[in-house]
Amino acid sequence: MGFLRKFLAWLMVPVLCLVGLVICLARPFNPDNTRIVGRMLAVVGRWVLGMERPLSGRDNLPWDRRTVIIANHQHNEDLFVFGDLVPPRTVTIGKSALIWAPVFGQVYWLAGNVLINRARSHKAVAVMQTTSDAITRENKGLWIFPEGTRSHGLELGRFKKGAFHAAVTSGAPITMICAGVYRGLCNGPAGRHEPVAVRVLPPVETKGLGIDDIPRLMEQCRQQMEETIEALSY
């Protein structure tokens, strides 16, 4: 039963992305496209999977100000865990290879998200600089997985500097969203997906910080997230 739930959940992704494609073609690169499509995918996906997602710290979600959001990245199911938590006018940072994913990749691009080729680090830095400028000029928020890859339910990986560079150079606060460790398992006769607890932490202000402060900021945020993930997991 669990396998069937997962199959149906991922089967509905391209179907809903076709709906999202219509929205994105009607208003290409609108920064609210990501929020609308993300909500559709998360709400329907959790319903199909039978996944419960206890959420604490909802009041810390930045609905009225632009921030850089960082979250831990465990599995592909993170799409269903986090998708409806994207605030207004927030875009995400993803790898350029996503553009080749049928339907999803085109929606991701047309939704105004930023694609980075990690093999060309000098260009990735330039993109992050442009993105940090957009926070100020275009009043956008950013959602980034600072580990840069999935942990598959293992310990929190090392953070990359991009999110913190964007936050410090734009003066935007950092908001951390943490999901407890999960393995993607399905339990019981109904095959319901295991619950995934999520907590939104208070924003960390970056005004007055400089480039030299980034390593300390990274360590501070990583430690807070690590402690929170551990508390949510046991």
SELO-659362 format. One record per atom (N, C-alpha, C): atom name; x, y, z. Coordinates in steps of 0.1 Angstrom, whole numbers, padded with zeros to 4 digits, always signed. Atoms other than C-alpha are relative to their C-alpha. Layout:
BEGIN
 name     x     y     z
   CA     X     Y     Z
...
***
This chain:
BEGIN
 name     x     y     z
    N +0008 -0012 +0000
   CA +0000 +0000 +0000
    C +0009 +0013 +0000
    N -0009 -0011 +0000
   CA +0029 +0023 +0008
    C +0006 +0003 -0013
    N -0005 -0002 +0013
   CA +0044 +0018 -0026
    C -0010 +0006 -0009
    N +0010 -0006 +0009
   CA +0011 +0026 -0043
    C -0002 +0015 +0003
    N +0001 -0014 -0004
   CA +0008 +0058 -0023
    C +0011 +0009 -0006
    N -0012 -0007 +0005
   CA +0043 +0069 -0033
    C -0002 +0001 -0015
    N +0002 +0000 +0014
   CA +0036 +0060 -0069
    C -0010 +0010 -0005
    N +0010 -0009 +0003
   CA +0004 +0080 -0070
    C +0004 +0014 +0003
    N -0004 -0014 -0004
   CA +0020 +0110 -0052
    C +0009 +0006 -0011
    N -0010 -0005 +0010
   CA +0048 +0112 -0078
    C -0007 +0001 -0014
    N +0007 +0000 +0012
   CA +0024 +0105 -0106
    C -0008 +0013 -0002
    N +0008 -0013 +0001
   CA +0003 +0136 -0097
    C +0009 +0012 -0002
    N -0009 -0011 +0001
   CA +0035 +0158 -0098
    C -0001 +0006 -0014
    N +0001 -0006 +0013
   CA +0036 +0162 -0136
    C -0014 +0005 -0004
    N +0014 -0004 +0003
   CA -0002 +0164 -0137
    C -0002 +0014 +0005
    N +0001 -0013 -0006
   CA -0002 +0194 -0113
    C +0009 +0010 -0006
    N -0009 -0009 +0006
   CA +0028 +0208 -0130
    C -0006 +0006 -0014
    N +0007 -0004 +0012
   CA +0007 +0210 -0162
    C -0009 +0012 +0003
    N +0008 -0011 -0005
   CA -0017 +0232 -0143
    C +0009 +0012 +0003
    N -0010 -0011 -0003
   CA +0013 +0252 -0130
    C +0006 +0006 -0013
    N -0005 -0006 +0012
   CA +0026 +0256 -0165
    C -0009 +0010 -0007
    N +0010 -0010 +0005
   CA -0006 +0273 -0176
    C +0001 +0013 +0008
    N -0002 -0012 -0008
   CA -0002 +0297 -0147
    C +0012 +0008 -0003
    N -0012 -0007 +0003
   CA +0034 +0304 -0154
    C +0001 +0006 -0014
    N +0000 -0006 +0013
   CA +0028 +0310 -0191
    C -0008 +0012 -0001
    N +0009 -0012 -0001
   CA +0001 +0335 -0182
    C +0007 +0011 +0006
    N -0007 -0011 -0007
   CA +0025 +0354 -0160
    C +0015 -0005 +0002
    N -0014 +0006 -0001
   CA +0061 +0342 -0167
    C +0009 +0007 +0010
    N -0011 -0005 -0009
   CA +0088 +0347 -0140
    C -0006 +0009 +0011
    N +0006 -0006 -0012
   CA +0063 +0361 -0115
    C +0005 -0007 +0012
    N -0006 +0007 -0012
   CA +0079 +0354 -0081
    C -0010 -0006 +0009
    N +0010 +0007 -0008
   CA +0046 +0343 -0067
    C -0004 -0013 -0006
    N +0003 +0013 +0006
   CA +0044 +0314 -0091
    C +0005 -0012 +0008
    N -0005 +0011 -0008
   CA +0066 +0293 -0069
    C -0008 -0003 +0012
    N +0008 +0002 -0012
   CA +0044 +0298 -0039
    C -0013 -0008 -0004
    N +0013 +0006 +0004
   CA +0012 +0288 -0058
    C +0002 -0015 -0004
    N -0002 +0014 +0004
   CA +0027 +0257 -0075
    C +0005 -0008 +0012
    N -0004 +0007 -0012
   CA +0045 +0247 -0043
    C -0011 -0005 +0009
    N +0012 +0003 -0009
   CA +0013 +0248 -0023
    C -0008 -0011 -0006
    N +0007 +0010 +0007
   CA -0005 +0227 -0049
    C +0006 -0014 +0002
    N -0008 +0013 -0001
   CA +0022 +0200 -0049
    C +0000 -0006 +0014
    N -0001 +0004 -0014
   CA +0026 +0199 -0011
    C -0013 -0005 +0006
    N +0012 +0004 -0006
   CA -0010 +0198 -0001
    C -0006 -0013 -0006
    N +0004 +0012 +0006
   CA -0020 +0172 -0026
    C +0009 -0012 +0003
    N -0010 +0010 -0003
   CA +0012 +0152 -0021
    C -0002 -0006 +0013
    N +0001 +0005 -0013
   CA +0008 +0149 +0016
    C -0014 -0008 +0002
    N +0013 +0007 -0001
   CA -0029 +0139 +0012
    C +0001 -0014 -0006
    N -0002 +0013 +0007
   CA -0020 +0111 -0012
    C +0009 -0009 +0009
    N -0010 +0008 -0008
   CA +0009 +0099 +0010
    C -0006 -0003 +0014
    N +0005 +0002 -0014
   CA -0012 +0101 +0042
    C +0010 +0006 +0010
    N -0010 -0005 -0008
   CA +0016 +0122 +0056
    C -0005 +0011 +0009
    N +0003 -0011 -0010
   CA +0011 +0143 +0088
    C +0013 +0008 +0001
    N -0011 -0010 -0001
   CA +0033 +0174 +0091
    C -0002 +0010 +0011
    N +0001 -0010 -0011
   CA +0032 +0189 +0126
    C +0009 +0012 -0002
    N -0008 -0012 +0003
   CA +0043 +0225 +0122
    C +0000 +0009 +0013
    N -0001 -0009 -0011
   CA +0056 +0247 +0150
    C +0008 +0013 -0004
    N -0007 -0012 +0004
   CA +0069 +0283 +0148
    C -0006 +0007 -0012
    N +0006 -0006 +0012
   CA +0044 +0293 +0120
    C +0002 +0015 +0000
    N -0001 -0015 -0001
   CA +0045 +0329 +0133
    C +0013 +0006 -0005
    N -0013 -0005 +0005
   CA +0082 +0331 +0123
    C +0001 +0000 -0015
    N -0001 -0001 +0015
   CA +0074 +0326 +0086
    C -0001 +0015 -0004
    N -0001 -0014 +0004
   CA +0083 +0359 +0069
    C -0010 +0004 -0011
    N +0010 -0004 +0010
   CA +0050 +0368 +0052
    C +0001 +0014 -0004
    N +0000 -0014 +0003
   CA +0056 +0405 +0053
    C +0013 +0007 -0002
    N -0013 -0006 +0003
   CA +0093 +0410 +0047
    C +0008 -0011 -0007
    N -0008 +0009 +0008
   CA +0119 +0395 +0024
    C +0011 -0005 +0008
    N -0011 +0006 -0007
   CA +0143 +0371 +0039
    C +0007 -0011 -0008
    N -0006 +0012 +0005
   CA +0167 +0343 +0030
    C -0003 -0012 +0009
    N +0004 +0012 -0007
   CA +0152 +0310 +0040
    C +0010 -0011 -0002
    N -0008 +0012 +0002
   CA +0174 +0280 +0046
    C -0007 -0012 +0007
    N +0006 +0012 -0005
   CA +0162 +0245 +0052
    C +0008 -0012 -0002
    N -0007 +0012 +0002
   CA +0176 +0210 +0056
    C -0006 -0008 -0011
    N +0005 +0007 +0012
   CA +0173 +0188 +0025
    C +0004 -0015 +0002
    N -0002 +0015 -0003
   CA +0168 +0150 +0031
    C -0003 -0009 -0012
    N +0004 +0009 +0011
   CA +0148 +0134 +0003
    C -0008 +0008 -0010
    N +0008 -0007 +0010
   CA +0128 +0142 -0028
    C -0014 +0004 +0006
    N +0013 -0003 -0006
   CA +0097 +0141 -0006
    C +0000 +0014 +0008
    N +0000 -0014 -0005
   CA +0109 +0175 +0008
    C -0009 +0009 -0007
    N +0009 -0008 +0008
   CA +0088 +0189 -0020
    C -0014 +0000 +0007
    N +0013 +0001 -0007
   CA +0057 +0177 -0001
    C +0000 +0005 +0014
    N -0002 -0004 -0014
   CA +0071 +0186 +0033
    C +0000 +0015 +0001
    N -0002 -0014 -0001
   CA +0080 +0222 +0026
    C -0007 +0009 -0010
    N +0005 -0008 +0011
   CA +0062 +0232 -0006
    C -0010 +0011 +0003
    N +0011 -0010 -0004
   CA +0033 +0251 +0011
    C +0005 +0010 +0010
    N -0006 -0009 -0010
   CA +0057 +0270 +0034
    C +0007 +0012 -0007
    N -0007 -0011 +0008
   CA +0071 +0293 +0006
    C -0008 +0013 +0002
    N +0007 -0013 -0002
   CA +0062 +0329 +0015
    C -0002 +0007 -0014
    N +0002 -0008 +0012
   CA +0050 +0355 -0011
    C +0013 +0005 -0005
    N -0011 -0006 +0007
   CA +0075 +0367 -0037
    C +0014 -0007 +0004
    N -0012 +0007 -0004
   CA +0100 +0340 -0027
    C +0004 -0010 -0012
    N -0005 +0010 +0010
   CA +0121 +0321 -0053
    C +0011 -0009 +0006
    N -0010 +0010 -0006
   CA +0144 +0291 -0048
    C +0012 +0000 -0009
    N -0013 +0002 +0007
   CA +0179 +0283 -0059
    C +0001 -0015 -0003
    N -0001 +0014 +0004
   CA +0183 +0250 -0078
    C +0011 -0003 -0010
    N -0011 +0004 +0010
   CA +0208 +0231 -0100
    C -0006 +0001 -0014
    N +0004 -0002 +0014
   CA +0207 +0239 -0137
    C -0006 -0012 -0007
    N +0005 +0012 +0006
   CA +0200 +0203 -0145
    C -0015 -0002 +0001
    N +0014 +0001 -0002
   CA +0165 +0207 -0133
    C -0008 +0004 -0012
    N +0007 -0005 +0012
   CA +0156 +0225 -0165
    C -0004 -0012 -0010
    N +0002 +0011 +0009
   CA +0157 +0191 -0183
    C -0011 -0010 +0006
    N +0011 +0008 -0005
   CA +0131 +0175 -0160
    C -0013 +0003 -0007
    N +0012 -0002 +0007
   CA +0100 +0170 -0181
    C -0011 +0008 +0008
    N +0011 -0008 -0006
   CA +0073 +0196 -0173
    C +0004 +0007 +0013
    N -0004 -0006 -0012
   CA +0086 +0202 -0138
    C +0011 +0010 -0002
    N -0011 -0009 +0003
   CA +0118 +0218 -0151
    C -0004 +0012 -0006
    N +0005 -0012 +0007
   CA +0100 +0242 -0174
    C -0008 +0008 +0010
    N +0008 -0008 -0010
   CA +0076 +0252 -0146
    C +0009 +0006 +0010
    N -0009 -0005 -0010
   CA +0105 +0256 -0122
    C +0007 +0013 -0006
    N -0006 -0012 +0007
   CA +0122 +0280 -0147
    C -0009 +0011 -0001
    N +0010 -0010 +0002
   CA +0091 +0299 -0156
    C -0006 +0006 +0012
    N +0005 -0005 -0013
   CA +0082 +0303 -0120
    C +0009 +0011 +0006
    N -0009 -0011 -0004
   CA +0112 +0327 -0117
    C +0011 -0005 +0009
    N -0011 +0005 -0009
   CA +0135 +0304 -0097
    C +0014 +0001 -0007
    N -0014 -0002 +0005
   CA +0173 +0307 -0101
    C +0007 -0013 -0002
    N -0008 +0012 +0003
   CA +0193 +0279 -0118
    C +0015 +0003 +0000
    N -0015 -0002 -0002
   CA +0230 +0275 -0109
    C +0007 -0013 -0005
    N -0008 +0011 +0005
   CA +0255 +0253 -0127
    C +0012 -0001 +0010
    N -0010 +0002 -0011
   CA +0276 +0240 -0097
    C +0014 -0003 -0006
    N -0013 +0003 +0006
   CA +0303 +0229 -0121
    C +0008 +0012 -0004
    N -0007 -0012 +0004
   CA +0311 +0265 -0129
    C -0002 +0010 +0012
    N +0002 -0007 -0013
   CA +0316 +0280 -0094
    C +0001 +0015 -0002
    N -0001 -0014 +0001
   CA +0327 +0314 -0106
    C -0013 +0006 -0006
    N +0012 -0005 +0005
   CA +0295 +0318 -0125
    C -0011 -0001 +0011
    N +0010 +0002 -0011
   CA +0275 +0305 -0095
    C +0001 +0012 +0010
    N -0002 -0012 -0009
   CA +0290 +0333 -0074
    C -0006 +0012 -0006
    N +0006 -0012 +0007
   CA +0279 +0359 -0100
    C -0015 -0001 +0001
    N +0015 +0001 -0001
   CA +0244 +0345 -0099
    C -0005 +0003 +0014
    N +0004 -0003 -0014
   CA +0243 +0347 -0061
    C +0001 +0015 +0002
    N -0001 -0015 -0002
   CA +0254 +0383 -0063
    C -0012 +0007 -0006
    N +0012 -0006 +0007
   CA +0227 +0391 -0088
    C -0013 -0003 +0008
    N +0011 +0003 -0008
   CA +0202 +0373 -0066
    C -0001 +0008 +0013
    N +0000 -0008 -0012
   CA +0212 +0392 -0035
    C -0004 +0014 -0003
    N +0004 -0013 +0005
   CA +0207 +0424 -0055
    C -0015 +0000 -0002
    N +0014 +0001 +0002
   CA +0172 +0412 -0064
    C -0008 +0001 +0013
    N +0007 -0001 -0013
   CA +0163 +0409 -0027
    C -0003 +0015 +0003
    N +0001 -0014 -0003
   CA +0168 +0447 -0024
    C -0008 +0007 -0011
    N +0006 -0008 +0011
   CA +0157 +0460 -0059
    C -0014 -0005 -0003
    N +0012 +0005 +0005
   CA +0129 +0436 -0067
    C -0009 -0006 +0012
    N +0008 +0004 -0012
   CA +0117 +0429 -0031
    C -0003 -0015 +0000
    N +0002 +0015 +0001
   CA +0122 +0391 -0035
    C +0006 -0006 +0012
    N -0006 +0008 -0010
   CA +0129 +0365 -0009
    C +0006 -0012 -0007
    N -0007 +0012 +0006
   CA +0151 +0334 -0014
    C -0002 -0012 +0009
    N +0000 +0012 -0007
   CA +0148 +0298 -0004
    C +0011 -0009 -0005
    N -0012 +0007 +0004
   CA +0180 +0278 -0004
    C +0002 -0012 +0010
    N -0005 +0011 -0008
   CA +0191 +0244 +0008
    C +0015 +0001 +0001
    N -0014 -0003 -0001
   CA +0225 +0253 +0021
    C +0010 -0012 -0001
    N -0008 +0012 +0002
   CA +0238 +0217 +0021
    C +0004 -0003 -0014
    N -0002 +0002 +0015
   CA +0235 +0217 -0017
    C -0003 -0013 -0005
    N +0004 +0013 +0004
   CA +0224 +0181 -0018
    C -0008 -0007 +0010
    N +0008 +0007 -0010
   CA +0202 +0156 -0001
    C +0009 -0008 +0010
    N -0008 +0007 -0011
   CA +0214 +0140 +0032
    C -0006 -0014 +0001
    N +0007 +0013 -0001
   CA +0190 +0110 +0029
    C -0002 -0004 +0014
    N +0003 +0002 -0014
   CA +0181 +0113 +0065
    C +0012 -0002 +0009
    N -0012 +0001 -0008
   CA +0217 +0113 +0077
    C +0002 +0014 +0007
    N -0003 -0012 -0008
   CA +0234 +0141 +0098
    C +0000 +0012 -0010
    N +0000 -0012 +0008
   CA +0232 +0177 +0086
    C +0014 +0002 -0007
    N -0012 -0002 +0007
   CA +0258 +0183 +0059
    C +0007 +0013 +0002
    N -0007 -0013 +0000
   CA +0283 +0211 +0055
    C -0008 +0010 -0008
    N +0008 -0011 +0007
   CA +0268 +0244 +0045
    C +0009 +0007 -0011
    N -0007 -0009 +0010
   CA +0278 +0263 +0013
    C -0003 +0014 +0003
    N +0001 -0014 -0004
   CA +0283 +0300 +0015
    C -0011 +0008 -0007
    N +0009 -0008 +0009
   CA +0258 +0311 -0012
    C -0011 +0008 +0008
    N +0011 -0006 -0007
   CA +0228 +0317 +0011
    C +0004 +0011 +0009
    N -0005 -0010 -0010
   CA +0248 +0336 +0037
    C +0006 +0012 -0007
    N -0006 -0011 +0008
   CA +0266 +0357 +0011
    C -0012 +0009 -0005
    N +0012 -0007 +0004
   CA +0232 +0367 -0003
    C -0006 +0008 +0011
    N +0006 -0006 -0011
   CA +0218 +0375 +0031
    C +0008 +0012 +0005
    N -0009 -0011 -0005
   CA +0248 +0396 +0043
    C +0001 +0011 -0010
    N -0002 -0011 +0010
   CA +0253 +0416 +0011
    C -0013 +0008 -0002
    N +0012 -0007 +0002
   CA +0216 +0424 +0009
    C -0006 +0006 +0013
    N +0005 -0004 -0013
   CA +0211 +0429 +0047
    C -0013 -0007 +0004
    N +0012 +0008 -0003
   CA +0182 +0404 +0047
    C +0002 -0009 +0011
    N -0002 +0010 -0011
   CA +0176 +0383 +0078
    C -0001 -0014 -0006
    N +0000 +0014 +0004
   CA +0180 +0345 +0076
    C -0011 -0007 +0009
    N +0010 +0008 -0007
   CA +0150 +0323 +0085
    C +0003 -0015 -0002
    N -0003 +0015 +0001
   CA +0157 +0286 +0093
    C -0013 -0008 +0002
    N +0011 +0010 -0001
   CA +0131 +0259 +0086
    C +0006 -0014 +0001
    N -0006 +0013 -0002
   CA +0140 +0225 +0100
    C -0011 -0011 +0000
    N +0009 +0012 -0001
   CA +0124 +0191 +0094
    C +0007 -0011 +0007
    N -0006 +0011 -0007
   CA +0130 +0162 +0117
    C +0004 -0011 -0009
    N -0005 +0011 +0008
   CA +0149 +0132 +0104
    C -0011 -0009 -0004
    N +0010 +0010 +0005
   CA +0127 +0109 +0083
    C +0007 -0008 -0011
    N -0006 +0009 +0009
   CA +0135 +0079 +0062
    C -0009 -0003 -0013
    N +0009 +0003 +0011
   CA +0106 +0080 +0037
    C -0008 -0013 +0001
    N +0007 +0013 -0002
   CA +0090 +0049 +0053
    C -0015 +0002 +0000
    N +0015 +0000 +0000
   CA +0053 +0040 +0050
    C -0004 -0011 +0010
    N +0003 +0009 -0012
   CA +0037 +0023 +0081
    C -0015 -0003 +0000
    N +0014 +0004 -0002
   CA +0005 +0004 +0090
    C -0006 -0006 -0012
    N +0007 +0007 +0011
   CA -0020 -0014 +0069
    C -0004 +0009 -0011
    N +0004 -0010 +0010
   CA -0030 +0018 +0051
    C +0012 +0006 -0008
    N -0012 -0005 +0007
   CA +0006 +0025 +0041
    C +0003 +0015 +0001
    N -0001 -0014 -0001
   CA +0006 +0060 +0054
    C +0015 +0004 +0003
    N -0014 -0005 -0002
   CA +0039 +0080 +0052
    C +0003 +0004 +0014
    N -0004 -0004 -0014
   CA +0057 +0085 +0085
    C -0002 +0015 +0002
    N +0001 -0014 -0002
   CA +0050 +0119 +0101
    C +0014 +0007 -0001
    N -0012 -0008 +0001
   CA +0075 +0147 +0095
    C -0002 +0013 +0007
    N +0002 -0012 -0007
   CA +0077 +0174 +0121
    C +0009 +0011 -0005
    N -0007 -0012 +0005
   CA +0088 +0209 +0110
    C -0001 +0011 +0010
    N +0000 -0011 -0009
   CA +0098 +0239 +0130
    C +0006 +0012 -0007
    N -0006 -0012 +0006
   CA +0104 +0275 +0118
    C +0006 +0008 +0012
    N -0007 -0008 -0011
   CA +0130 +0294 +0139
    C -0001 +0015 -0002
    N +0001 -0015 +0002
   CA +0130 +0331 +0146
    C +0011 +0005 -0009
    N -0010 -0004 +0010
   CA +0149 +0351 +0120
    C +0013 +0005 +0007
    N -0013 -0005 -0004
   CA +0186 +0359 +0124
    C +0004 +0012 -0008
    N -0002 -0012 +0007
   CA +0193 +0395 +0115
    C +0015 +0001 -0005
    N -0013 -0001 +0005
   CA +0223 +0403 +0093
    C +0005 +0014 -0003
    N -0004 -0014 +0002
   CA +0223 +0441 +0091
    C +0012 +0003 +0009
    N -0012 -0003 -0007
   CA +0257 +0454 +0101
    C +0011 -0010 -0002
    N -0010 +0010 +0002
   CA +0275 +0422 +0092
    C +0007 +0002 -0014
    N -0008 -0001 +0013
   CA +0302 +0420 +0065
    C +0004 -0014 -0004
    N -0004 +0013 +0006
   CA +0318 +0393 +0044
    C +0008 -0008 +0010
    N -0008 +0007 -0010
   CA +0342 +0385 +0072
    C -0008 -0008 +0011
    N +0009 +0006 -0010
   CA +0313 +0376 +0094
    C -0007 -0013 -0005
    N +0007 +0011 +0006
   CA +0300 +0349 +0071
    C +0003 -0014 +0006
    N -0003 +0013 -0007
   CA +0319 +0319 +0086
    C -0006 -0002 +0013
    N +0006 +0001 -0014
   CA +0307 +0327 +0121
    C -0015 -0002 -0002
    N +0015 +0001 +0002
   CA +0271 +0332 +0108
    C -0004 -0014 -0005
    N +0003 +0013 +0004
   CA +0272 +0299 +0090
    C +0001 -0010 +0011
    N -0001 +0010 -0011
   CA +0284 +0280 +0121
    C -0012 +0002 +0010
    N +0011 -0003 -0009
   CA +0258 +0298 +0142
    C -0013 -0007 -0004
    N +0013 +0005 +0006
   CA +0229 +0288 +0119
    C +0001 -0015 +0000
    N -0001 +0014 +0001
   CA +0242 +0253 +0114
    C -0002 -0007 +0014
    N +0002 +0005 -0013
   CA +0244 +0247 +0151
    C -0014 +0000 +0005
    N +0014 -0001 -0004
   CA +0209 +0260 +0157
    C -0009 -0010 -0007
    N +0008 +0009 +0008
   CA +0195 +0239 +0129
    C +0002 -0015 +0005
    N -0004 +0013 -0004
   CA +0214 +0208 +0141
    C -0008 -0004 +0013
    N +0006 +0003 -0012
   CA +0200 +0211 +0176
    C -0015 -0001 -0001
    N +0015 +0001 +0003
   CA +0164 +0217 +0163
    C -0004 -0013 -0006
    N +0003 +0013 +0007
   CA +0165 +0187 +0140
    C +0001 -0011 +0009
    N -0001 +0011 -0010
   CA +0177 +0165 +0168
    C -0012 +0000 +0010
    N +0012 -0001 -0009
   CA +0149 +0178 +0191
    C -0013 -0005 -0007
    N +0012 +0004 +0007
   CA +0123 +0171 +0164
    C +0000 -0015 -0004
    N -0002 +0014 +0005
   CA +0136 +0136 +0156
    C -0002 -0010 +0011
    N +0000 +0010 -0011
   CA +0135 +0120 +0191
    C -0010 +0004 +0010
***
